[in-house]
Amino acid sequence: MKFIGNINLSNQEDYQAIYASQLYGTFFCVFGKFTCLAIEKDEYTLDKIEFKIINYKGIINLGISDVKGIFDLKDGAGNIIKAINIEVRGLCEADEFQLNCSGVKLNKNELLIAERTVKPMHEEVALSGSVFDNEYYYREGLPDLDGLFSNRSPQPMSVFNQVAIFKEFPGTICPRGTNRII
């Protein structure tokens, strides 16, 4: 049994939910608006995808810092899977991102995986501006004698990993969403 969403590439007017998760105590969803150069019976030729993130509940807003893709990956059974890497970051103000697709073809019933990576909120520090990065660091009271907090283990995935995309149990909070092209 799979838990997947559907993306209707014939609908070029609406933003469609492609990924949802929670980071920093904030529930958020990433939507995509797909623009096609051509729509045929069983195949779509993409021009671009416009991404938008909406933060629903929580105190830290997340933004989209980068999107990479569309990648062709092979699963364990040799099936080709399409994948996009959506990079988010806490306190990032960019709530939109446009990915130019240059004629990438997607077939009906093909799977498109949205793999999320998260970048640290602050550059190499746990605490900045009274905001603590609890996705990357752990604290229990005061920092150590060097003024540092412990690194959190396991660390969130900050770099897109084509092998990890097929793991059944990733070890981090909701790193991907799987969608079927309809």
Contact map, one row per residue, 1 for C-alpha under 8 A:
11100000000000000000000000000000000000000000000000000000000000000000000000000000000000000000000000000000000000000000000000000000000000000000000000000000000000000000000000000000000000
11110000000000000000000000000000000000000000000000000000000000000000000000000000000000000000000000000000000000000000000000000000000000000000000000000000000000000000000000000000000000
11111000000000000000000000000000000000000000000000000000000000000000000000000000000000000000000000000000000000000000000000000000000000000000000000000000000000000000000000000000010000
01111100000000000000000000000000000000000000000000000000000000000000000000000000000000000000000000000000000000000000000000000000000000000000000000000000000000000000000000000000111100
00111110000000000100000000000000000000000000000000000000000000000000000000000000000000000000000000000000000000000000000000000000000000000000000000000000000000000000000000000000111100
00011111000000000000000000000000000000000000000000000000000000000000000000000000000000000000000000000000000000000000000000000000000000000000000000000000000000000000000000000000001111
00001111100000010100000000000000000000000000000000000000000000000000000000000000000000000000000000000000000000000000000000000000000000000000000000000000000000000000000000000000001111
00000111111000000000000000000000000000000000000000000000000000000000000000000000000000000000000000000000000000000000000000000000000000000000000000000000000000000000000000000000000011
00000011111100000000000000000000011100000001000000000000000000000000000000000000000000000000000000000000000000000000000000000000000000000000000000000000000000000000000000000000000011
00000001111100000000000000000000000000100000000000000000000000000000000000000000000000000000000000000000000000000000000000000000000000000000000000000000000000000000000000000000000000
00000001111111000000000000000000010000000000000000000000000000000000000000000000000000000000000000000000000000000000000000000000000000000000000000000000000000000000000000000000000000
00000000111111000000000000000000111100000000000000000000000000000000000000000000000000000000000000000000000000000000000000000000000000000000000000000000000000000000000000000000000000
00000000001111100000000000000000100000000000000000000000000000000000000000000000000000000000000000000000000000000000000000000000000000000000000000000000000000000000000000000000000000
00000000001111110000000000000000100000000000000000000000000000000000000000000000000000000000000000000000000000000000000000000000000000000000000000000000000000000000000000000000000000
00000000000011111000000000000011110000000000000000010000000000000000000000000000000000000000000000000000000000000000000000000000000000000000000000000000000000000000000000000000000000
00000010000001111100000000000011100000000000000000000000000000000000000000000000000000000000000000000000000000000000000000000000000000000000000000000000000000000000000000000000000000
00000000000000111111000000001111000000000000000000000000000000000000000000000000000000000000000000000000000000000000000000000000000000000000000000000000000000000000000000000000000000
00001010000000011111000000001111000000000000000000000000000000000000000000000000000000000000000000000000000000000100000000000000000000000000000000000000000000000000000000000000111000
00000000000000001111100000001110000000000000000000000000000000000000000000000000000000000000000000000000000000000100000000000000000000000000000000000000000000000000000000000001110000
00000000000000001111110000111100000000000000000000000000000000000000000000000000000000000000000000000000000000000000000000000000000000000000000000000000000000000000000000000100100000
00000000000000000011111000111000000000000000000000000000000000000000000000000000000000000000000000000000000000000000000000000000000000000000000000000000000000000000000000001110000000
00000000000000000001111111110000000000000000000000000000000000000000000000000000000000000000000000000000000000000000000000000000000000000000000000000000000000000000000000001100000000
00000000000000000000111111100000000000000000000000000000000000000000000000000000000000000000000000000000000000000000000000000000000000100000000000000000000000000000000000001000000000
00000000000000000000011111000000000000000000000000000000011100000000000000000000000000000100000000000000000000000000000000000000000011100000000000000000000000000000000000000000000000
00000000000000000000011111100000000000000000000000000000111100000000000000000000000000000000000000000000000000000000000000000000000000000000000000000000000000000000000000000000000000
00000000000000000000011111110000000000000000000000000011111111000000000000000000000000000000000000000000000000000000000000000000000000000000000000000000000000000000000000000000000000
00000000000000000001111011111000000000000000000000000011110000000000000000000000000000000000000000000000000000000000000000000000000000000000000000000000000000000000000000000000000000
00000000000000000001110001111100000000000000000000001111100001000000000000000000000000000000000000000000000000000000000000000000000000000000000000000000000000000000000000000000000000
00000000000000001111100000111110000000000000000000001111000000000000000000000000000000000000000000000000000000000000000000000000000000000000000000000000000000000000000000000000000000
00000000000000001111000000011111000000000000000000111100000000000000000000000000000000000000000000000000000000000000000000000000000000000000000000000000000000000000000000000000000000
00000000000000111110000000001111100000000000000000111000000000000000000000000000000000000000000000000000000000000000000000000000000000000000000000000000000000000000000000000000000000
00000000000000111100000000000111110000000000000011110000000000000000000000000000000000000000000000000000000000000000000000000000000000000000000000000000000000000000000000000000000000
00000000000111110000000000000011111000000000000011100000000000000000000000000000000000000000000000000000000000000000000000000000000000000000000000000000000000000000000000000000000000
00000000101100100000000000000001111100000000011111000000000000000000000000000000000000000000000000000000000000000000000000000000000000000000000000000000000000000000000000000000000000
00000000100100000000000000000000111110000000011110000000000000000000000000000000000000000000000000000000000000000000000000000000000000000000000000000000000000000000000000000000000000
00000000100100000000000000000000011111100001111100000000000000000000000000000000000000000000000000000000000000000000000000000000000000000000000000000000000000000000000000000000000000
00000000000000000000000000000000001111100001111000000000000000000000000000000000000000000000000000000010000000000000000000000000000000000000000000000000000000000000000000000000000000
00000000000000000000000000000000000111110001110000000000000000000000000000000000000000000000000000000000000000000000000000000000000000000000000000000000000000000000000000000000000000
00000000010000000000000000000000000111111011100000000000000000000000000000000000000000000000000000000000000000000000000000000000000000000000000000000000000000000000000000000000000000
00000000000000000000000000000000000001111111000000000000000000000000000000000000000000000000000000000000000000000000000000000000000000000000000000000000000000000000000000000000000000
00000000000000000000000000000000000000111110000000000000000000000000000000000000000000000000000000000000000000000000000000000000000000000000000000000000000000000000000000000000000000
00000000000000000000000000000000000000011111000000000000000000000000000000000000000000000000000000000000001100000000000000000000000000000000000000000000000000000000000000000000000000
00000000000000000000000000000000000000111111100000000000000000000000000000000000000000000000000000000000111100000000000000000000000000000000000000000000000000000000000000000000000000
00000000100000000000000000000000000111110111110000000000000000000000000000000000000000000000000000000000111100000000000000000000000000000000000000000000000000000000000000000000000000
00000000000000000000000000000000000111100011111000000000000000000000000000000000000000000000000000000011110000000000000000000000000000000000000000000000000000000000000000000000000000
00000000000000000000000000000000011111000001111110000000000000000000000000000000000000000000000000001111110000000000000000000000000000000000000000000000000000000000000000000000000000
00000000000000000000000000000000011110000000111110000000000000000000000000000000000000000000000000011111000000000000000000000000000000000000000000000000000000000000000000000000000000
00000000000000000000000000000000011100000000011111000000000000000000000000000000000000000000000001111100000000000000000000000000000000000000000000000000000000000000000000000000000000
00000000000000000000000000000001111000000000011111100000000000000000000000000000000000000000000001111000000000000000000000000000000000000000000000000000000000000000000000000000000000
00000000000000000000000000000001110000000000000111110000000000000000000000000000000000000000000111100000000000000000000000000000000000000000000000000000000000000000000000000000000000
00000000000000000000000000000111100000000000000011111000000000000000000000000000000000000000000111100000000000000000000000000000000000000000000000000000000000000000000000000000000000
00000000000000100000000000000111000000000000000001111100000000010000000000000000000000000000001110000000000000000000000000000000000000000000000000000000000000000000000000000000000000
00000000000000000000000000011110000000000000000000111110000001110000000000000000000000000000001100000000000000000000000000000000000000000000000000000000000000000000000000000000000000
00000000000000000000000000011100000000000000000000011111000000000000000000000000000000000000001000000000000000000000000000000000000000000000000000000000000000000000000000000000000000
00000000000000000000000001111000000000000000000000001111110011000000000000000000000000000000000000000000000000000000000000000000000000000000000000000000000000000000000000000000000000
00000000000000000000000001111000000000000000000000000111110000000000000000000000000000000000000000000000000000000000000000000000000000000000000000000000000000000000000000000000000000
00000000000000000000000011110000000000000000000000000011111000000000000000000000000000000000000000000000000000000000000000000000000000000000000000000000000000000000000000000000000000
00000000000000000000000111100000000000000000000000000011111110000000000000000000000000000000000000000000000000000000000000000000000000000000000000000000000000000000000000000000000000
00000000000000000000000111000000000000000000000000000000111110000000000000000000000000000000000000000000000000000000000000000000000000000000000000000000000000000000000000000000000000
00000000000000000000000111000000000000000000000000000000011111000000000000000000000000000110000000000000000000000000000000000000000000000000000000000000000000000000000000000000000000
00000000000000000000000001000000000000000000000000000010011111100000000000000000000000000111100000000000000000000000000000000000000000000000000000000000000000000000000000000000000000
00000000000000000000000001010000000000000000000000001010000111110000000000000000000000011111101000000000000000000000000000000000000000000000000000000000000000000000000000000000000000
00000000000000000000000000000000000000000000000000001000000011111000000000000000000000011111111100000000000000000000000000000000000000000000000000000000000000000000000000000000000000
00000000000000000000000000000000000000000000000000011000000001111110000000000000000001111001011110000000000000000000000000000000000000000000000000000000000000000000000000000000000000
00000000000000000000000000000000000000000000000000000000000000111110000000000000000000111001010010000000000000000000000000000000000000000000000000000000000000000000000000000000000000
00000000000000000000000000000000000000000000000000000000000000011111000000000000000001110000000010000000000000000000000000000000000000000000000000000000000000000000000000000000000000
00000000000000000000000000000000000000000000000000000000000000011111100000000000000111100000000010100000000000000000000000000000000000000000000000000000000000000000000000000000000000
00000000000000000000000000000000000000000000000000000000000000000111110000000000000111000000000000100000000000000000000000000000000000000000000000000000000000000000000000000000000000
00000000000000000000000000000000000000000000000000000000000000000011111000000000001110000000000000000000000000000000000000000000000000000000000000000000000000000000000000000000000000
00000000000000000000000000000000000000000000000000000000000000000001111100000000011100000000000000001001000000000000000000000000000000000000000000000000000000000000000000000000000000
00000000000000000000000000000000000000000000000000000000000000000000111110000000011100000000000000000000000000000000000000000000000000000000000000000000000000000000000000000000000000
00000000000000000000000000000000000000000000000000000000000000000000011111000001111000000000000000000000000000000000000000000000000000000000000000000000000000000000000000000000000000
00000000000000000000000000000000000000000000000000000000000000000000001111100001111000000000000000000000000000000000000000000000000000000000000000000000000000000100000000000000000000
00000000000000000000000000000000000000000000000000000000000000000000000111111111100000000000000000000000000000000000000000000000000000000000000000000000000000000000000000000000000000
00000000000000000000000000000000000000000000000000000000000000000000000011111111100000000000000000000000000000000000000000000000000000000000000000000000000000000000010000000000000000
00000000000000000000000000000000000000000000000000000000000000000000000001111110000000000000000000000000000000000000000000000000000000000000000000000000000000000000000000000000000000
00000000000000000000000000000000000000000000000000000000000000000000000001111110000000000000000000000000000000000000000000000000000000000000000000000000000000000000000000000000000000
00000000000000000000000000000000000000000000000000000000000000000000000001111111000000000000000000000000000000000000000000000000000000000000000000000000000000000000000000000000000000
00000000000000000000000000000000000000000000000000000000000000000000000001111111100000000000000000000000000000000000000000000000000000000000000000000000000000000000000000000000000000
00000000000000000000000000000000000000000000000000000000000000000000000111100111110000000000000000000000000000000000000000000000000000000000000000000000000000000000000000000000000000
00000000000000000000000000000000000000000000000000000000000000000000000111100011111000000000000000000000000001111000000000000000000000000000000000000000000000000000000000000000000000
00000000000000000000000000000000000000000000000000000000000000000000011110000001111100000000000000000000000001111000000000000000000000000000000000000000000000000000000000000000000000
00000000000000000000000000000000000000000000000000000000000000000000111110000000111110000000000000000000000000011110000000000000000000000000000000000000000000000000000000000000000000
00000000000000000000000000000000000000000000000000000000000000000011111000000000011111000000000000000000000000011110000000000000000000000000000000000000000000000000000000000000000000
00000000000000000000000000000000000000000000000000000000000000000011100000000000001111100000000000000000000000000111100000000000000000000000000000000000000000010000000000000000000000
00000000000000000000000000000000000000000000000000000000000000010111000000000000000111110000000000000000000000000111100000000000000000000000000000000000000000000000000000000000000000
00000000000000000000000000000000000000000000000000000000000000011110000000000000000011111000000000000000000000000001111000000000000000000000000000000000000001000000000000000000000000
00000000000000000000000000000000000000000000000000000000000001111100000000000000000001111101000000000000000000000001111000000000000000000000000000000000000000000000000000000000000000
00000000000000000000000000000000000000000000000000000000000001111000000000000000000000111111000000000000000000000000011110000000000000000000000000000000000000000000000000000000000000
00000000000000000000000100000000000000000000000000000000000111100000000000000000000000011111000000000000000000000000001110000000000000000000000000000000000000000000000000000000000000
00000000000000000000000000000000000000000000000000000000000111100000000000000000000000001111100000000000000000000000000010000000000000000000000000000000000000000000000000000000000000
00000000000000000000000000000000000000000000000000000000000011111000000000000000000000011111111000000000000000000000000010000000000000000000000000000000000000000000000000000000000000
00000000000000000000000000000000000000000000000000000000000011100000000000000000000000000011111000000000000000000000000000000000000000000000000000000000000000000000000000000000000000
00000000000000000000000000000000000000000000000000000000000000111000000000000000000000000001111110000000000000000000000000000000000000000000000000000000000000000000000000000000000000
00000000000000000000000000000000000000000000000000011100000001110000000000000000000000000001111110000000000000000000000000000000000000000000000000000000000000000000000000000000000000
00000000000000000000000000000000000000000000000001111000000000110000000000000000000000000000011111000000000000000000000000000000000000000000000000000000000000000000000000000000000000
00000000000000000000000000000000000000000000000001110000000000011110000000000000000000000000011111100000000000000000000000000000000000000000000000000000000000000000000000000000000000
00000000000000000000000000000000000000000000000111100000000000000000000000000000000000000000000111110000000000000000000000000000000000000000000000000000000000000000000000000000000000
00000000000000000000000000000000000000000000000111100000000000000011000000000000000000000000000011111000000000000000000000000000000000000000000000000000000000000000000000000000000000
00000000000000000000000000000000000000000000001110000000000000000000000000000000000000000000000001111100000000000000000000000000000000000000000000000000000000000000000000000000000000
00000000000000000000000000000000000000000000011110000000000000000000010000000000000000000000000000111111000000000000000000000000000000000000000000000000000000000000000000000000000000
00000000000000000000000000000000000000000000011100000000000000000000000000000000000000000000000000011111000000000000000000000000000000000000000000000000000000000000000000000000000000
00000000000000000000000000000000000010000000111000000000000000000000000000000000000000000000000000001111100000000000000000000000000000000000000000000000000000000000000000000000000000
00000000000000000000000000000000000000000000111000000000000000000000010000000000000000000000000000001111110000000000000000000000000000000000000000000000000000000000000000000000000000
00000000000000000000000000000000000000000011110000000000000000000000000000000000000000000000000000000011111000000000000000000000000000000000000000000000000000000000000000000000000000
00000000000000000000000000000000000000000011110000000000000000000000000000000000000000000000000000000001111101000000000000000000000000000000000000000000000000000000000000000000000010
00000000000000000000000000000000000000000111000000000000000000000000000000000000000000000000000000000000111111000000000000000000000000000000000000000000000000000000000000000000000010
00000000000000000000000000000000000000000111000000000000000000000000000000000000000000000000000000000000011111000000000000000000000000000000000000000000000000000000000000000000000111
00000000000000000000000000000000000000000000000000000000000000000000000000000000000000000000000000000000001111100000000000000000000000000000000000000000000000000000000000000000000111
00000000000000000000000000000000000000000000000000000000000000000000000000000000110000000000000000000000011111110000000000000000000000000000000000000000000000000000000000000000000110
00000000000000000000000000000000000000000000000000000000000000000000000000000000110000000000000000000000000011111000000000000000000000000000000000000000000000000000000000000000011110
00000000000000000000000000000000000000000000000000000000000000000000000000000000111100000000000000000000000001111100000000000000000000000000000000000000000000000000000000000000011110
00000000000000000000000000000000000000000000000000000000000000000000000000000000111100000000000000000000000000111110000000000000000000000000000000000000000000000000000000000001111000
00000000000000000110000000000000000000000000000000000000000000000000000000000000001111000000000000000000000000011111000000000000000000000000000000000000000000000000000000000001111000
00000000000000000000000000000000000000000000000000000000000000000000000000000000001111000000000000000000000000001111100000000000000000000000000000000000000000010000100000000011100000
00000000000000000000000000000000000000000000000000000000000000000000000000000000000011110000000000000000000000000111110000000000000000000000000000000000000000010000000000000011000000
00000000000000000000000000000000000000000000000000000000000000000000000000000000000011110000000000000000000000000011111000000000000000000000000000000000000111110000000000000010000000
00000000000000000000000000000000000000000000000000000000000000000000000000000000000000111000000000000000000000000001111100000000000000000000000000000000000111100000000000000000000000
00000000000000000000000000000000000000000000000000000000000000000000000000000000000000111100000000000000000000000000111110000000000000000000000000000000000001000000000000000000000000
00000000000000000000000000000000000000000000000000000000000000000000000000000000000000001100000000000000000000000000011111110000000010110000000000000000000001000000000000000000000000
00000000000000000000000000000000000000000000000000000000000000000000000000000000000000001111000000000000000000000000001111100000000010000000000000000000000000000000000000000000000000
00000000000000000000000000000000000000000000000000000000000000000000000000000000000000000000000000000000000000000000000111111111000010000000000000000000000000000000000000000000000000
00000000000000000000000000000000000000000000000000000000000000000000000000000000000000000000000000000000000000000000000111111000000000000000000000000000000000000000000000000000000000
00000000000000000000000000000000000000000000000000000000000000000000000000000000000000000000000000000000000000000000000101111100000000000000000000000000000000000000000000000000000000
00000000000000000000000000000000000000000000000000000000000000000000000000000000000000000000000000000000000000000000000001111111000000000000000000010000000000000000000000000000000000
00000000000000000000000000000000000000000000000000000000000000000000000000000000000000000000000000000000000000000000000001011111000111011000000000011000000000000000000000000000000000
00000000000000000000000000000000000000000000000000000000000000000000000000000000000000000000000000000000000000000000000001001111111110000000000000000000000000000000000000000000000000
00000000000000000000000000000000000000000000000000000000000000000000000000000000000000000000000000000000000000000000000001001111111100000000000000000000000000000000000000000000000000
00000000000000000000000000000000000000000000000000000000000000000000000000000000000000000000000000000000000000000000000000000011111000000000000000000000000000000000000000000000000000
00000000000000000000000000000000000000000000000000000000000000000000000000000000000000000000000000000000000000000000000000000011111100000000000000000000000000000000000000000000000000
00000000000000000000000000000000000000000000000000000000000000000000000000000000000000000000000000000000000000000000000000000011111110000000000000000000000000000000000000000000000000
00000000000000000000000000000000000000000000000000000000000000000000000000000000000000000000000000000000000000000000000000000111011111000000000000000000000000000000000000000000000000
00000000000000000000000100000000000000000000000000000000000000000000000000000000000000000000000000000000000000000000000111000110001111111000000000000000000000000000000000000000000000
00000000000000000000000100000000000000000000000000000000000000000000000000000000000000000000000000000000000000000000000000000100000111111110000000000001000000000000000000000000000000
00000000000000000000001100000000000000000000000000000000000000000000000000000000000000000000000000000000000000000000000100000000000011111000000000000001001100000000000000000000000000
00000000000000000000000000000000000000000000000000000000000000000000000000000000000000000000000000000000000000000000000100000100000011111100000000000011001100000000000000000000000000
00000000000000000000000000000000000000000000000000000000000000000000000000000000000000000000000000000000000000000000000000000100000011111110000000001111000000000000000000000000000000
00000000000000000000000000000000000000000000000000000000000000000000000000000000000000000000000000000000000000000000000000000000000001011111000000001111000000000000000000000000000000
00000000000000000000000000000000000000000000000000000000000000000000000000000000000000000000000000000000000000000000000000000000000001001111111000001100000000000000000000000000000000
00000000000000000000000000000000000000000000000000000000000000000000000000000000000000000000000000000000000000000000000000000000000000000111110000000000000000000000000000000000000000
00000000000000000000000000000000000000000000000000000000000000000000000000000000000000000000000000000000000000000000000000000000000000000011111000000000000000000000000000000000000000
00000000000000000000000000000000000000000000000000000000000000000000000000000000000000000000000000000000000000000000000000000000000000000011111100001000000000000000000000000000000000
00000000000000000000000000000000000000000000000000000000000000000000000000000000000000000000000000000000000000000000000000000000000000000010111111111000000000000000000000000000000000
00000000000000000000000000000000000000000000000000000000000000000000000000000000000000000000000000000000000000000000000000000000000000000000011111111000000000000000000000000000000000
00000000000000000000000000000000000000000000000000000000000000000000000000000000000000000000000000000000000000000000000000000000000000000000001111110000000000000000000000000000000000
00000000000000000000000000000000000000000000000000000000000000000000000000000000000000000000000000000000000000000000000000000000000000000000001111110000000000000000000000000000000000
00000000000000000000000000000000000000000000000000000000000000000000000000000000000000000000000000000000000000000000000000000000000000000000001111111000000000000000000000000000000000
00000000000000000000000000000000000000000000000000000000000000000000000000000000000000000000000000000000000000000000000000001100000000000000001111111100000000000000000000000000000000
00000000000000000000000000000000000000000000000000000000000000000000000000000000000000000000000000000000000000000000000000000100000000001110011100111110000000000000000000000000000000
00000000000000000000000000000000000000000000000000000000000000000000000000000000000000000000000000000000000000000000000000000000000000001110000000011111000000000000000000000000000000
00000000000000000000000000000000000000000000000000000000000000000000000000000000000000000000000000000000000000000000000000000000000000011100000000001111101000000000000000000000000000
00000000000000000000000000000000000000000000000000000000000000000000000000000000000000000000000000000000000000000000000000000000000001111100000000000111111000000000000000000000000000
00000000000000000000000000000000000000000000000000000000000000000000000000000000000000000000000000000000000000000000000000000000000000000000000000000011111000000000000000000000000000
00000000000000000000000000000000000000000000000000000000000000000000000000000000000000000000000000000000000000000000000000000000000000000000000000000001111100000000000000110000000000
00000000000000000000000000000000000000000000000000000000000000000000000000000000000000000000000000000000000000000000000000000000000000110000000000000011111110000000000000000000000000
00000000000000000000000000000000000000000000000000000000000000000000000000000000000000000000000000000000000000000000110000000000000000110000000000000000011111000000000000010000000000
00000000000000000000000000000000000000000000000000000000000000000000000000000000000000000000000000000000000000000000110000000000000000000000000000000000001111110000000000010010000000
00000000000000000000000000000000000000000000000000000000000000000000000000000000000000100000000000000000000000000000111100000000000000000000000000000000000111110000000000000000000000
00000000000000000000000000000000000000000000000000000000000000000000000000000000000000000000000000000000000000000000110000000000000000000000000000000000000011111000000000000000000000
00000000000000000000000000000000000000000000000000000000000000000000000000000000000010000000000000000000000000000011100000000000000000000000000000000000000011111100000000000000000000
00000000000000000000000000000000000000000000000000000000000000000000000000000000000000000000000000000000000000000000000000000000000000000000000000000000000000111111100000000000000000
00000000000000000000000000000000000000000000000000000000000000000000000010000000000000000000000000000000000000000000000000000000000000000000000000000000000000011111110000000000000000
00000000000000000000000000000000000000000000000000000000000000000000000000000000000000000000000000000000000000000000000000000000000000000000000000000000000000001111111000000000000000
00000000000000000000000000000000000000000000000000000000000000000000000000000000000000000000000000000000000000000000000000000000000000000000000000000000000000001111111001000000000000
00000000000000000000000000000000000000000000000000000000000000000000000000000000000000000000000000000000000000000010000000000000000000000000000000000000000000001111111000000001000000
00000000000000000000000000000000000000000000000000000000000000000000000000100000000000000000000000000000000000000000000000000000000000000000000000000000000000000111111100000000000000
00000000000000000000000000000000000000000000000000000000000000000000000000000000000000000000000000000000000000000000000000000000000000000000000000000000000000000011111111000000000000
00000000000000000000000000000000000000000000000000000000000000000000000000000000000000000000000000000000000000000000000000000000000000000000000000000000000000000000011111000000000000
00000000000000000000000000000000000000000000000000000000000000000000000000000000000000000000000000000000000000000000000000000000000000000000000000000000000000000000001111100000000000
00000000000000000000000000000000000000000000000000000000000000000000000000000000000000000000000000000000000000000000000000000000000000000000000000000000000000000001001111111010000000
00000000000000000000000000000000000000000000000000000000000000000000000000000000000000000000000000000000000000000000000000000000000000000000000000000000010000000000000011111000000000
00000000000000000000000000000000000000000000000000000000000000000000000000000000000000000000000000000000000000000000000000000000000000000000000000000000010110000000000001111110000000
00000000000000000000111000000000000000000000000000000000000000000000000000000000000000000000000000000000000000000000000000000000000000000000000000000000000000000000000001111110000000
00000000000000000001110000000000000000000000000000000000000000000000000000000000000000000000000000000000000000000000000000000000000000000000000000000000000000000000000000011111100000
00000000000000000000100000000000000000000000000000000000000000000000000000000000000000000000000000000000000000000011100000000000000000000000000000000000000010000000000001011111100000
00000000000000000010000000000000000000000000000000000000000000000000000000000000000000000000000000000000000000001111000000000000000000000000000000000000000000000000100000000111110000
00011000000000000111000000000000000000000000000000000000000000000000000000000000000000000000000000000000000000001110000000000000000000000000000000000000000000000000000000000111111000
00111000000000000110000000000000000000000000000000000000000000000000000000000000000000000000000000000000000000111100000000000000000000000000000000000000000000000000000000000001111100
00011110000000000100000000000000000000000000000000000000000000000000000000000000000000000000000000000000000000111100000000000000000000000000000000000000000000000000000000000000111110
00011110000000000000000000000000000000000000000000000000000000000000000000000000000000000000000000000000000111110000000000000000000000000000000000000000000000000000000000000000011111
00000111100000000000000000000000000000000000000000000000000000000000000000000000000000000000000000000000011111110000000000000000000000000000000000000000000000000000000000000000001111
00000111100000000000000000000000000000000000000000000000000000000000000000000000000000000000000000000000000110000000000000000000000000000000000000000000000000000000000000000000000111
